[in-house]
Amino acid sequence: MNERRITLAEFQRVIQETFGEKDEARGMGGTFMWFTEEVGELARALKRAEPDRENLEIEVGDVLAWLTTLASMAGIDLERAAARYMQGCPRCASIPCACGERTRFRRAP
């Protein structure tokens, strides 16, 4: 895999230049469907008893690319969107988050 570090802005620009025309032709709905398919592939990869790290990296990259496409189509700057997490949890402003678990999806004891 490529070890070069990139910024979110650089990634968003490259994804837009590479796929922007196709994405616009597909539209937001079709693009969102591709995104959900990729999230499903990531879910299946995570669900395996012995997850394959290389495959997980590929699936995470695919999900990130499709999310980036959706952000670009909606006019969202990824770095600006991510910045709200740079001071910790957006809700409690703590690192680590001190809000407490509020989900039914908890790891089994």
Distance bins in CASP14 RR format, pairs under 12 A and 6 or more apart:
PFRMAT RR
TARGET T0000
AUTHOR 0000-0000-0000
RMODE 2
METHOD distances of the structure
MODEL  1
1 53 0 0 0 0 0 1 0 0 0 0 0
1 54 1 0 0 1 0 0 0 0 0 0 0
1 55 0 0 0 0 0 1 0 0 0 0 0
1 56 0 0 0 0 0 1 0 0 0 0 0
1 57 1 0 0 1 0 0 0 0 0 0 0
1 58 0 0 0 0 1 0 0 0 0 0 0
1 60 0 0 0 0 0 1 0 0 0 0 0
1 61 0 0 0 0 0 1 0 0 0 0 0
2 11 0 0 0 0 0 1 0 0 0 0 0
2 14 0 0 0 0 0 1 0 0 0 0 0
2 57 0 0 0 0 0 1 0 0 0 0 0
2 58 0 0 0 0 0 1 0 0 0 0 0
2 61 0 0 0 0 0 1 0 0 0 0 0
3 57 0 0 0 0 0 1 0 0 0 0 0
4 10 0 0 0 0 0 1 0 0 0 0 0
4 11 0 0 0 0 0 1 0 0 0 0 0
4 14 0 0 0 0 0 1 0 0 0 0 0
5 11 0 0 0 0 0 1 0 0 0 0 0
6 12 0 0 0 0 1 0 0 0 0 0 0
6 13 0 0 0 0 1 0 0 0 0 0 0
6 14 0 0 0 0 1 0 0 0 0 0 0
6 15 0 0 0 0 0 1 0 0 0 0 0
6 61 0 0 0 0 0 1 0 0 0 0 0
6 64 0 0 0 0 0 1 0 0 0 0 0
6 68 0 0 0 0 0 1 0 0 0 0 0
6 78 0 0 0 0 0 1 0 0 0 0 0
6 79 0 0 0 0 0 1 0 0 0 0 0
7 13 0 0 0 0 1 0 0 0 0 0 0
7 14 0 0 0 0 0 1 0 0 0 0 0
7 77 0 0 0 0 0 1 0 0 0 0 0
7 78 0 0 0 0 1 0 0 0 0 0 0
7 79 1 0 0 1 0 0 0 0 0 0 0
7 82 0 0 0 0 0 1 0 0 0 0 0
8 14 0 0 0 0 0 1 0 0 0 0 0
8 15 0 0 0 0 0 1 0 0 0 0 0
8 64 0 0 0 0 1 0 0 0 0 0 0
8 67 0 0 0 0 0 1 0 0 0 0 0
8 68 0 0 0 0 1 0 0 0 0 0 0
8 71 0 0 0 0 1 0 0 0 0 0 0
8 72 0 0 0 0 0 1 0 0 0 0 0
8 76 0 0 0 0 0 1 0 0 0 0 0
8 77 0 0 0 0 1 0 0 0 0 0 0
8 78 1 0 1 0 0 0 0 0 0 0 0
8 79 1 0 1 0 0 0 0 0 0 0 0
8 80 0 0 0 0 1 0 0 0 0 0 0
8 81 0 0 0 0 1 0 0 0 0 0 0
8 82 1 0 0 1 0 0 0 0 0 0 0
8 83 0 0 0 0 1 0 0 0 0 0 0
8 85 0 0 0 0 0 1 0 0 0 0 0
8 86 0 0 0 0 0 1 0 0 0 0 0
9 15 0 0 0 0 0 1 0 0 0 0 0
9 16 0 0 0 0 0 1 0 0 0 0 0
9 68 0 0 0 0 0 1 0 0 0 0 0
9 71 0 0 0 0 0 1 0 0 0 0 0
9 72 0 0 0 0 0 1 0 0 0 0 0
9 77 1 0 0 1 0 0 0 0 0 0 0
9 78 1 0 0 1 0 0 0 0 0 0 0
9 79 1 0 1 0 0 0 0 0 0 0 0
9 80 0 0 0 0 1 0 0 0 0 0 0
9 81 0 0 0 0 0 1 0 0 0 0 0
9 82 0 0 0 0 0 1 0 0 0 0 0
9 83 0 0 0 0 0 1 0 0 0 0 0
10 16 0 0 0 0 0 1 0 0 0 0 0
10 17 0 0 0 0 0 1 0 0 0 0 0
10 68 0 0 0 0 0 1 0 0 0 0 0
10 78 0 0 0 0 0 1 0 0 0 0 0
10 79 0 0 0 0 1 0 0 0 0 0 0
11 17 0 0 0 0 0 1 0 0 0 0 0
11 18 0 0 0 0 0 1 0 0 0 0 0
11 19 0 0 0 0 0 1 0 0 0 0 0
11 61 0 0 0 0 1 0 0 0 0 0 0
11 64 1 0 0 1 0 0 0 0 0 0 0
11 65 0 0 0 0 1 0 0 0 0 0 0
11 67 0 0 0 0 0 1 0 0 0 0 0
11 68 1 0 0 1 0 0 0 0 0 0 0
11 69 0 0 0 0 0 1 0 0 0 0 0
11 71 0 0 0 0 0 1 0 0 0 0 0
11 72 0 0 0 0 0 1 0 0 0 0 0
11 77 0 0 0 0 0 1 0 0 0 0 0
11 78 1 0 0 1 0 0 0 0 0 0 0
11 79 0 0 0 0 1 0 0 0 0 0 0
11 82 0 0 0 0 0 1 0 0 0 0 0
12 18 0 0 0 0 0 1 0 0 0 0 0
12 19 0 0 0 0 0 1 0 0 0 0 0
12 20 0 0 0 0 0 1 0 0 0 0 0
12 64 0 0 0 0 0 1 0 0 0 0 0
12 65 0 0 0 0 1 0 0 0 0 0 0
12 67 0 0 0 0 0 1 0 0 0 0 0
12 68 1 0 1 0 0 0 0 0 0 0 0
12 69 0 0 0 0 1 0 0 0 0 0 0
12 70 0 0 0 0 0 1 0 0 0 0 0
12 71 1 0 0 1 0 0 0 0 0 0 0
12 72 1 0 0 1 0 0 0 0 0 0 0
12 73 0 0 0 0 0 1 0 0 0 0 0
12 74 0 0 0 0 0 1 0 0 0 0 0
12 75 0 0 0 0 0 1 0 0 0 0 0
12 76 0 0 0 0 1 0 0 0 0 0 0
12 77 1 0 0 1 0 0 0 0 0 0 0
12 78 1 0 1 0 0 0 0 0 0 0 0
12 79 1 0 0 1 0 0 0 0 0 0 0
12 80 0 0 0 0 0 1 0 0 0 0 0
12 81 0 0 0 0 0 1 0 0 0 0 0
12 82 0 0 0 0 0 1 0 0 0 0 0
13 19 0 0 0 0 0 1 0 0 0 0 0
13 20 0 0 0 0 0 1 0 0 0 0 0
13 68 0 0 0 0 1 0 0 0 0 0 0
13 71 0 0 0 0 0 1 0 0 0 0 0
13 72 0 0 0 0 1 0 0 0 0 0 0
13 77 0 0 0 0 0 1 0 0 0 0 0
13 78 0 0 0 0 0 1 0 0 0 0 0
13 79 0 0 0 0 0 1 0 0 0 0 0
14 20 0 0 0 0 0 1 0 0 0 0 0
14 64 0 0 0 0 0 1 0 0 0 0 0
14 65 0 0 0 0 1 0 0 0 0 0 0
14 68 0 0 0 0 1 0 0 0 0 0 0
14 69 0 0 0 0 0 1 0 0 0 0 0
14 72 0 0 0 0 0 1 0 0 0 0 0
14 78 0 0 0 0 0 1 0 0 0 0 0
15 21 0 0 0 0 0 1 0 0 0 0 0
15 22 0 0 0 0 0 1 0 0 0 0 0
15 23 0 0 0 0 1 0 0 0 0 0 0
15 31 0 0 0 0 0 1 0 0 0 0 0
15 61 0 0 0 0 0 1 0 0 0 0 0
15 62 0 0 0 0 0 1 0 0 0 0 0
15 64 0 0 0 0 1 0 0 0 0 0 0
15 65 1 0 1 0 0 0 0 0 0 0 0
15 66 0 0 0 0 1 0 0 0 0 0 0
15 67 0 0 0 0 1 0 0 0 0 0 0
15 68 1 0 1 0 0 0 0 0 0 0 0
15 69 1 0 1 0 0 0 0 0 0 0 0
15 70 0 0 0 0 0 1 0 0 0 0 0
15 71 0 0 0 0 1 0 0 0 0 0 0
15 72 1 0 0 1 0 0 0 0 0 0 0
15 73 0 0 0 0 0 1 0 0 0 0 0
15 78 0 0 0 0 1 0 0 0 0 0 0
16 22 0 0 0 0 0 1 0 0 0 0 0
16 23 0 0 0 0 1 0 0 0 0 0 0
16 24 0 0 0 0 1 0 0 0 0 0 0
16 65 0 0 0 0 0 1 0 0 0 0 0
16 68 0 0 0 0 1 0 0 0 0 0 0
16 69 1 0 0 1 0 0 0 0 0 0 0
16 70 0 0 0 0 0 1 0 0 0 0 0
16 71 0 0 0 0 1 0 0 0 0 0 0
16 72 1 0 1 0 0 0 0 0 0 0 0
16 73 0 0 0 0 1 0 0 0 0 0 0
16 75 0 0 0 0 0 1 0 0 0 0 0
16 76 0 0 0 0 0 1 0 0 0 0 0
16 77 0 0 0 0 0 1 0 0 0 0 0
16 78 0 0 0 0 0 1 0 0 0 0 0
17 23 0 0 0 0 0 1 0 0 0 0 0
17 68 0 0 0 0 0 1 0 0 0 0 0
17 69 0 0 0 0 0 1 0 0 0 0 0
17 72 0 0 0 0 0 1 0 0 0 0 0
18 65 0 0 0 0 1 0 0 0 0 0 0
18 68 0 0 0 0 0 1 0 0 0 0 0
18 69 0 0 0 0 1 0 0 0 0 0 0
18 72 0 0 0 0 0 1 0 0 0 0 0
19 25 0 0 0 0 0 1 0 0 0 0 0
19 26 0 0 0 0 1 0 0 0 0 0 0
19 27 0 0 0 0 0 1 0 0 0 0 0
19 31 0 0 0 0 1 0 0 0 0 0 0
19 34 0 0 0 0 0 1 0 0 0 0 0
19 65 1 0 0 1 0 0 0 0 0 0 0
19 66 0 0 0 0 1 0 0 0 0 0 0
19 68 0 0 0 0 1 0 0 0 0 0 0
19 69 1 0 0 1 0 0 0 0 0 0 0
19 70 0 0 0 0 0 1 0 0 0 0 0
19 72 0 0 0 0 1 0 0 0 0 0 0
19 73 0 0 0 0 0 1 0 0 0 0 0
20 26 0 0 0 0 1 0 0 0 0 0 0
20 27 0 0 0 0 0 1 0 0 0 0 0
20 31 0 0 0 0 1 0 0 0 0 0 0
20 65 0 0 0 0 0 1 0 0 0 0 0
20 68 0 0 0 0 0 1 0 0 0 0 0
20 69 1 0 0 1 0 0 0 0 0 0 0
20 70 0 0 0 0 0 1 0 0 0 0 0
20 72 1 0 0 1 0 0 0 0 0 0 0
20 73 0 0 0 0 1 0 0 0 0 0 0
21 27 0 0 0 0 0 1 0 0 0 0 0
21 69 0 0 0 0 0 1 0 0 0 0 0
21 72 0 0 0 0 0 1 0 0 0 0 0
21 73 0 0 0 0 0 1 0 0 0 0 0
22 30 0 0 0 0 0 1 0 0 0 0 0
22 31 0 0 0 0 1 0 0 0 0 0 0
22 34 0 0 0 0 0 1 0 0 0 0 0
22 69 0 0 0 0 1 0 0 0 0 0 0
22 73 0 0 0 0 0 1 0 0 0 0 0
23 29 0 0 0 0 0 1 0 0 0 0 0
23 30 0 0 0 0 1 0 0 0 0 0 0
23 31 1 0 1 0 0 0 0 0 0 0 0
23 32 0 0 0 0 0 1 0 0 0 0 0
23 34 0 0 0 0 1 0 0 0 0 0 0
23 35 0 0 0 0 0 1 0 0 0 0 0
23 65 0 0 0 0 0 1 0 0 0 0 0
23 66 0 0 0 0 1 0 0 0 0 0 0
23 68 0 0 0 0 1 0 0 0 0 0 0
23 69 1 0 1 0 0 0 0 0 0 0 0
23 70 0 0 0 0 1 0 0 0 0 0 0
23 71 0 0 0 0 0 1 0 0 0 0 0
23 72 1 0 0 1 0 0 0 0 0 0 0
23 73 1 0 0 1 0 0 0 0 0 0 0
23 74 0 0 0 0 0 1 0 0 0 0 0
24 30 0 0 0 0 0 1 0 0 0 0 0
24 31 0 0 0 0 1 0 0 0 0 0 0
24 69 0 0 0 0 1 0 0 0 0 0 0
24 72 0 0 0 0 1 0 0 0 0 0 0
24 73 1 0 0 1 0 0 0 0 0 0 0
25 31 0 0 0 0 1 0 0 0 0 0 0
25 73 0 0 0 0 0 1 0 0 0 0 0
26 32 0 0 0 0 1 0 0 0 0 0 0
26 33 0 0 0 0 1 0 0 0 0 0 0
26 34 1 0 0 1 0 0 0 0 0 0 0
26 35 0 0 0 0 0 1 0 0 0 0 0
26 66 0 0 0 0 0 1 0 0 0 0 0
26 69 0 0 0 0 1 0 0 0 0 0 0
26 70 0 0 0 0 0 1 0 0 0 0 0
26 73 0 0 0 0 1 0 0 0 0 0 0
27 33 0 0 0 0 1 0 0 0 0 0 0
27 34 0 0 0 0 0 1 0 0 0 0 0
27 35 0 0 0 0 0 1 0 0 0 0 0
27 69 0 0 0 0 1 0 0 0 0 0 0
27 70 0 0 0 0 0 1 0 0 0 0 0
27 72 0 0 0 0 0 1 0 0 0 0 0
27 73 1 0 0 1 0 0 0 0 0 0 0
27 74 0 0 0 0 0 1 0 0 0 0 0
28 34 0 0 0 0 0 1 0 0 0 0 0
28 35 0 0 0 0 0 1 0 0 0 0 0
28 66 0 0 0 0 0 1 0 0 0 0 0
28 69 0 0 0 0 1 0 0 0 0 0 0
28 70 1 0 0 1 0 0 0 0 0 0 0
28 71 0 0 0 0 0 1 0 0 0 0 0
28 72 0 0 0 0 0 1 0 0 0 0 0
28 73 1 0 1 0 0 0 0 0 0 0 0
28 74 1 0 0 1 0 0 0 0 0 0 0
28 75 0 0 0 0 0 1 0 0 0 0 0
29 35 0 0 0 0 1 0 0 0 0 0 0
29 36 0 0 0 0 1 0 0 0 0 0 0
29 66 0 0 0 0 0 1 0 0 0 0 0
29 69 0 0 0 0 0 1 0 0 0 0 0
29 70 0 0 0 0 1 0 0 0 0 0 0
29 73 0 0 0 0 1 0 0 0 0 0 0
29 74 0 0 0 0 0 1 0 0 0 0 0
30 36 0 0 0 0 1 0 0 0 0 0 0
30 37 0 0 0 0 0 1 0 0 0 0 0
30 66 0 0 0 0 0 1 0 0 0 0 0
30 69 0 0 0 0 0 1 0 0 0 0 0
30 70 0 0 0 0 0 1 0 0 0 0 0
30 73 0 0 0 0 0 1 0 0 0 0 0
31 37 0 0 0 0 0 1 0 0 0 0 0
31 38 0 0 0 0 0 1 0 0 0 0 0
31 65 0 0 0 0 0 1 0 0 0 0 0
31 66 1 0 0 1 0 0 0 0 0 0 0
31 67 0 0 0 0 0 1 0 0 0 0 0
31 68 0 0 0 0 0 1 0 0 0 0 0
31 69 1 0 1 0 0 0 0 0 0 0 0
31 70 1 0 1 0 0 0 0 0 0 0 0
31 71 0 0 0 0 0 1 0 0 0 0 0
31 72 0 0 0 0 1 0 0 0 0 0 0
31 73 1 0 0 1 0 0 0 0 0 0 0
31 74 0 0 0 0 0 1 0 0 0 0 0
32 38 0 0 0 0 0 1 0 0 0 0 0
32 39 0 0 0 0 0 1 0 0 0 0 0
32 66 0 0 0 0 1 0 0 0 0 0 0
32 67 0 0 0 0 0 1 0 0 0 0 0
32 69 0 0 0 0 1 0 0 0 0 0 0
32 70 1 0 0 1 0 0 0 0 0 0 0
32 71 0 0 0 0 0 1 0 0 0 0 0
32 73 0 0 0 0 1 0 0 0 0 0 0
32 74 0 0 0 0 0 1 0 0 0 0 0
33 39 0 0 0 0 0 1 0 0 0 0 0
33 40 0 0 0 0 0 1 0 0 0 0 0
33 66 0 0 0 0 1 0 0 0 0 0 0
33 69 0 0 0 0 0 1 0 0 0 0 0
33 70 0 0 0 0 0 1 0 0 0 0 0
34 40 0 0 0 0 0 1 0 0 0 0 0
34 41 0 0 0 0 0 1 0 0 0 0 0
34 62 0 0 0 0 1 0 0 0 0 0 0
34 63 0 0 0 0 0 1 0 0 0 0 0
34 65 0 0 0 0 1 0 0 0 0 0 0
34 66 1 0 1 0 0 0 0 0 0 0 0
34 67 0 0 0 0 0 1 0 0 0 0 0
34 69 0 0 0 0 1 0 0 0 0 0 0
34 70 0 0 0 0 1 0 0 0 0 0 0
34 73 0 0 0 0 0 1 0 0 0 0 0
35 41 0 0 0 0 0 1 0 0 0 0 0
35 42 0 0 0 0 0 1 0 0 0 0 0
35 61 0 0 0 0 0 1 0 0 0 0 0
35 62 0 0 0 0 1 0 0 0 0 0 0
35 63 1 0 0 1 0 0 0 0 0 0 0
35 64 0 0 0 0 0 1 0 0 0 0 0
35 65 0 0 0 0 1 0 0 0 0 0 0
35 66 1 1 0 0 0 0 0 0 0 0 0
35 67 1 0 0 1 0 0 0 0 0 0 0
35 68 0 0 0 0 1 0 0 0 0 0 0
35 69 1 0 0 1 0 0 0 0 0 0 0
35 70 1 0 1 0 0 0 0 0 0 0 0
35 71 0 0 0 0 0 1 0 0 0 0 0
35 73 0 0 0 0 0 1 0 0 0 0 0
35 74 0 0 0 0 0 1 0 0 0 0 0
36 42 0 0 0 0 0 1 0 0 0 0 0
36 43 0 0 0 0 0 1 0 0 0 0 0
36 62 0 0 0 0 0 1 0 0 0 0 0
36 63 0 0 0 0 1 0 0 0 0 0 0
36 66 0 0 0 0 1 0 0 0 0 0 0
36 67 0 0 0 0 0 1 0 0 0 0 0
36 70 0 0 0 0 0 1 0 0 0 0 0
37 43 0 0 0 0 0 1 0 0 0 0 0
37 44 0 0 0 0 0 1 0 0 0 0 0
37 59 0 0 0 0 0 1 0 0 0 0 0
37 62 0 0 0 0 1 0 0 0 0 0 0
37 63 0 0 0 0 1 0 0 0 0 0 0
37 66 0 0 0 0 1 0 0 0 0 0 0
38 44 0 0 0 0 0 1 0 0 0 0 0
38 45 0 0 0 0 0 1 0 0 0 0 0
38 58 0 0 0 0 0 1 0 0 0 0 0
38 59 1 0 0 1 0 0 0 0 0 0 0
38 60 0 0 0 0 1 0 0 0 0 0 0
38 61 0 0 0 0 1 0 0 0 0 0 0
38 62 1 0 1 0 0 0 0 0 0 0 0
38 63 1 0 1 0 0 0 0 0 0 0 0
38 64 0 0 0 0 1 0 0 0 0 0 0
38 65 0 0 0 0 1 0 0 0 0 0 0
38 66 1 0 1 0 0 0 0 0 0 0 0
38 67 0 0 0 0 1 0 0 0 0 0 0
38 68 0 0 0 0 0 1 0 0 0 0 0
38 69 0 0 0 0 0 1 0 0 0 0 0
38 70 0 0 0 0 0 1 0 0 0 0 0
39 45 0 0 0 0 0 1 0 0 0 0 0
39 46 0 0 0 0 0 1 0 0 0 0 0
39 59 0 0 0 0 1 0 0 0 0 0 0
39 60 0 0 0 0 0 1 0 0 0 0 0
39 61 0 0 0 0 0 1 0 0 0 0 0
39 62 0 0 0 0 1 0 0 0 0 0 0
39 63 1 0 1 0 0 0 0 0 0 0 0
39 64 0 0 0 0 0 1 0 0 0 0 0
39 65 0 0 0 0 0 1 0 0 0 0 0
39 66 0 0 0 0 1 0 0 0 0 0 0
39 67 0 0 0 0 1 0 0 0 0 0 0
39 70 0 0 0 0 0 1 0 0 0 0 0
40 46 0 0 0 0 1 0 0 0 0 0 0
40 47 0 0 0 0 1 0 0 0 0 0 0
40 59 0 0 0 0 1 0 0 0 0 0 0
40 62 0 0 0 0 0 1 0 0 0 0 0
40 63 0 0 0 0 1 0 0 0 0 0 0
40 66 0 0 0 0 0 1 0 0 0 0 0
41 47 0 0 0 0 0 1 0 0 0 0 0
41 48 0 0 0 0 0 1 0 0 0 0 0
41 55 0 0 0 0 1 0 0 0 0 0 0
41 56 0 0 0 0 0 1 0 0 0 0 0
41 58 0 0 0 0 1 0 0 0 0 0 0
41 59 1 0 1 0 0 0 0 0 0 0 0
41 60 0 0 0 0 0 1 0 0 0 0 0
41 61 0 0 0 0 0 1 0 0 0 0 0
41 62 1 0 0 1 0 0 0 0 0 0 0
41 63 0 0 0 0 1 0 0 0 0 0 0
41 66 0 0 0 0 0 1 0 0 0 0 0
42 48 0 0 0 0 0 1 0 0 0 0 0
42 51 0 0 0 0 0 1 0 0 0 0 0
42 55 0 0 0 0 1 0 0 0 0 0 0
42 56 1 0 0 1 0 0 0 0 0 0 0
42 57 0 0 0 0 0 1 0 0 0 0 0
42 58 0 0 0 0 1 0 0 0 0 0 0
42 59 1 0 1 0 0 0 0 0 0 0 0
42 60 1 0 0 1 0 0 0 0 0 0 0
42 61 0 0 0 0 1 0 0 0 0 0 0
42 62 1 0 0 1 0 0 0 0 0 0 0
42 63 1 0 1 0 0 0 0 0 0 0 0
42 64 0 0 0 0 1 0 0 0 0 0 0
42 65 0 0 0 0 0 1 0 0 0 0 0
42 66 0 0 0 0 0 1 0 0 0 0 0
42 67 0 0 0 0 0 1 0 0 0 0 0
43 51 0 0 0 0 0 1 0 0 0 0 0
43 56 0 0 0 0 0 1 0 0 0 0 0
43 59 0 0 0 0 1 0 0 0 0 0 0
43 60 0 0 0 0 0 1 0 0 0 0 0
43 63 0 0 0 0 1 0 0 0 0 0 0
43 105 0 0 0 0 0 1 0 0 0 0 0
44 51 0 0 0 0 0 1 0 0 0 0 0
44 52 0 0 0 0 0 1 0 0 0 0 0
44 55 0 0 0 0 1 0 0 0 0 0 0
44 56 0 0 0 0 0 1 0 0 0 0 0
44 59 0 0 0 0 1 0 0 0 0 0 0
45 51 1 0 0 1 0 0 0 0 0 0 0
45 52 1 0 0 1 0 0 0 0 0 0 0
45 53 0 0 0 0 1 0 0 0 0 0 0
45 54 0 0 0 0 0 1 0 0 0 0 0
45 55 1 0 1 0 0 0 0 0 0 0 0
45 56 1 0 1 0 0 0 0 0 0 0 0
45 57 0 0 0 0 1 0 0 0 0 0 0
45 58 0 0 0 0 1 0 0 0 0 0 0
45 59 1 0 1 0 0 0 0 0 0 0 0
45 60 0 0 0 0 1 0 0 0 0 0 0
45 61 0 0 0 0 0 1 0 0 0 0 0
45 62 0 0 0 0 0 1 0 0 0 0 0
45 63 0 0 0 0 0 1 0 0 0 0 0
46 52 0 0 0 0 0 1 0 0 0 0 0
46 53 0 0 0 0 0 1 0 0 0 0 0
46 55 0 0 0 0 1 0 0 0 0 0 0
46 56 1 0 0 1 0 0 0 0 0 0 0
46 59 0 0 0 0 1 0 0 0 0 0 0
46 60 0 0 0 0 1 0 0 0 0 0 0
46 63 0 0 0 0 0 1 0 0 0 0 0
47 55 0 0 0 0 0 1 0 0 0 0 0
47 56 0 0 0 0 0 1 0 0 0 0 0
47 59 0 0 0 0 0 1 0 0 0 0 0
48 55 0 0 0 0 1 0 0 0 0 0 0
48 56 0 0 0 0 1 0 0 0 0 0 0
48 59 0 0 0 0 0 1 0 0 0 0 0
50 56 0 0 0 0 0 1 0 0 0 0 0
51 57 0 0 0 0 0 1 0 0 0 0 0
51 58 0 0 0 0 0 1 0 0 0 0 0
51 59 0 0 0 0 1 0 0 0 0 0 0
51 60 0 0 0 0 0 1 0 0 0 0 0
52 58 0 0 0 0 1 0 0 0 0 0 0
52 59 0 0 0 0 1 0 0 0 0 0 0
53 59 0 0 0 0 0 1 0 0 0 0 0
53 60 0 0 0 0 0 1 0 0 0 0 0
54 60 0 0 0 0 0 1 0 0 0 0 0
54 61 0 0 0 0 0 1 0 0 0 0 0
55 61 0 0 0 0 0 1 0 0 0 0 0
55 62 0 0 0 0 0 1 0 0 0 0 0
56 62 0 0 0 0 0 1 0 0 0 0 0
56 63 0 0 0 0 0 1 0 0 0 0 0
57 63 0 0 0 0 0 1 0 0 0 0 0
57 64 0 0 0 0 0 1 0 0 0 0 0
58 64 0 0 0 0 0 1 0 0 0 0 0
58 65 0 0 0 0 0 1 0 0 0 0 0
59 65 0 0 0 0 0 1 0 0 0 0 0
59 66 0 0 0 0 0 1 0 0 0 0 0
60 66 0 0 0 0 0 1 0 0 0 0 0
60 67 0 0 0 0 0 1 0 0 0 0 0
61 67 0 0 0 0 1 0 0 0 0 0 0
61 68 0 0 0 0 1 0 0 0 0 0 0
62 68 0 0 0 0 0 1 0 0 0 0 0
62 69 0 0 0 0 0 1 0 0 0 0 0
63 69 0 0 0 0 0 1 0 0 0 0 0
63 70 0 0 0 0 0 1 0 0 0 0 0
64 70 0 0 0 0 0 1 0 0 0 0 0
64 71 0 0 0 0 0 1 0 0 0 0 0
64 78 0 0 0 0 1 0 0 0 0 0 0
64 82 0 0 0 0 0 1 0 0 0 0 0
65 71 0 0 0 0 0 1 0 0 0 0 0
65 72 0 0 0 0 0 1 0 0 0 0 0
65 78 0 0 0 0 0 1 0 0 0 0 0
66 72 0 0 0 0 0 1 0 0 0 0 0
66 73 0 0 0 0 0 1 0 0 0 0 0
67 73 0 0 0 0 0 1 0 0 0 0 0
67 74 0 0 0 0 0 1 0 0 0 0 0
67 76 0 0 0 0 1 0 0 0 0 0 0
67 78 0 0 0 0 1 0 0 0 0 0 0
67 81 0 0 0 0 1 0 0 0 0 0 0
67 82 0 0 0 0 0 1 0 0 0 0 0
68 74 0 0 0 0 0 1 0 0 0 0 0
68 75 0 0 0 0 0 1 0 0 0 0 0
68 76 0 0 0 0 1 0 0 0 0 0 0
68 77 0 0 0 0 0 1 0 0 0 0 0
68 78 1 0 0 1 0 0 0 0 0 0 0
68 79 0 0 0 0 0 1 0 0 0 0 0
68 81 0 0 0 0 0 1 0 0 0 0 0
68 82 0 0 0 0 0 1 0 0 0 0 0
69 75 0 0 0 0 0 1 0 0 0 0 0
69 76 0 0 0 0 0 1 0 0 0 0 0
69 78 0 0 0 0 0 1 0 0 0 0 0
70 76 0 0 0 0 1 0 0 0 0 0 0
70 78 0 0 0 0 0 1 0 0 0 0 0
70 81 0 0 0 0 0 1 0 0 0 0 0
71 77 1 0 0 1 0 0 0 0 0 0 0
71 78 1 0 1 0 0 0 0 0 0 0 0
71 79 0 0 0 0 0 1 0 0 0 0 0
71 80 0 0 0 0 1 0 0 0 0 0 0
71 81 1 0 0 1 0 0 0 0 0 0 0
71 82 0 0 0 0 0 1 0 0 0 0 0
72 78 0 0 0 0 1 0 0 0 0 0 0
72 81 0 0 0 0 0 1 0 0 0 0 0
74 81 0 0 0 0 1 0 0 0 0 0 0
75 81 0 0 0 0 0 1 0 0 0 0 0
76 82 0 0 0 0 0 1 0 0 0 0 0
76 83 0 0 0 0 0 1 0 0 0 0 0
77 83 0 0 0 0 1 0 0 0 0 0 0
77 84 0 0 0 0 0 1 0 0 0 0 0
78 84 0 0 0 0 0 1 0 0 0 0 0
78 85 0 0 0 0 0 1 0 0 0 0 0
79 85 0 0 0 0 0 1 0 0 0 0 0
79 86 0 0 0 0 1 0 0 0 0 0 0
80 86 0 0 0 0 0 1 0 0 0 0 0
81 90 0 0 0 0 0 1 0 0 0 0 0
82 88 0 0 0 0 0 1 0 0 0 0 0
82 90 0 0 0 0 0 1 0 0 0 0 0
83 90 0 0 0 0 0 1 0 0 0 0 0
84 90 1 0 1 0 0 0 0 0 0 0 0
84 91 0 0 0 0 0 1 0 0 0 0 0
84 93 0 0 0 0 0 1 0 0 0 0 0
85 91 0 0 0 0 0 1 0 0 0 0 0
85 93 0 0 0 0 0 1 0 0 0 0 0
85 94 0 0 0 0 0 1 0 0 0 0 0
85 95 0 0 0 0 1 0 0 0 0 0 0
85 97 0 0 0 0 0 1 0 0 0 0 0
86 93 0 0 0 0 0 1 0 0 0 0 0
86 95 0 0 0 0 1 0 0 0 0 0 0
87 93 1 0 0 1 0 0 0 0 0 0 0
87 94 0 0 0 0 1 0 0 0 0 0 0
87 95 1 0 0 1 0 0 0 0 0 0 0
87 97 0 0 0 0 0 1 0 0 0 0 0
88 94 1 0 0 1 0 0 0 0 0 0 0
88 95 1 0 1 0 0 0 0 0 0 0 0
88 96 0 0 0 0 1 0 0 0 0 0 0
88 97 1 0 0 1 0 0 0 0 0 0 0
88 98 0 0 0 0 0 1 0 0 0 0 0
88 99 0 0 0 0 0 1 0 0 0 0 0
89 95 1 0 0 1 0 0 0 0 0 0 0
89 96 1 0 0 1 0 0 0 0 0 0 0
89 97 1 1 0 0 0 0 0 0 0 0 0
89 98 1 0 0 1 0 0 0 0 0 0 0
89 99 1 0 0 1 0 0 0 0 0 0 0
89 100 0 0 0 0 1 0 0 0 0 0 0
89 102 0 0 0 0 0 1 0 0 0 0 0
90 97 0 0 0 0 1 0 0 0 0 0 0
90 99 0 0 0 0 1 0 0 0 0 0 0
91 97 1 0 0 1 0 0 0 0 0 0 0
91 98 0 0 0 0 1 0 0 0 0 0 0
91 99 1 0 1 0 0 0 0 0 0 0 0
91 100 0 0 0 0 1 0 0 0 0 0 0
91 102 0 0 0 0 1 0 0 0 0 0 0
92 98 1 0 1 0 0 0 0 0 0 0 0
92 99 1 0 1 0 0 0 0 0 0 0 0
92 100 0 0 0 0 1 0 0 0 0 0 0
92 102 0 0 0 0 0 1 0 0 0 0 0
93 99 0 0 0 0 0 1 0 0 0 0 0
94 100 0 0 0 0 0 1 0 0 0 0 0
100 106 0 0 0 0 0 1 0 0 0 0 0
101 107 0 0 0 0 1 0 0 0 0 0 0
END
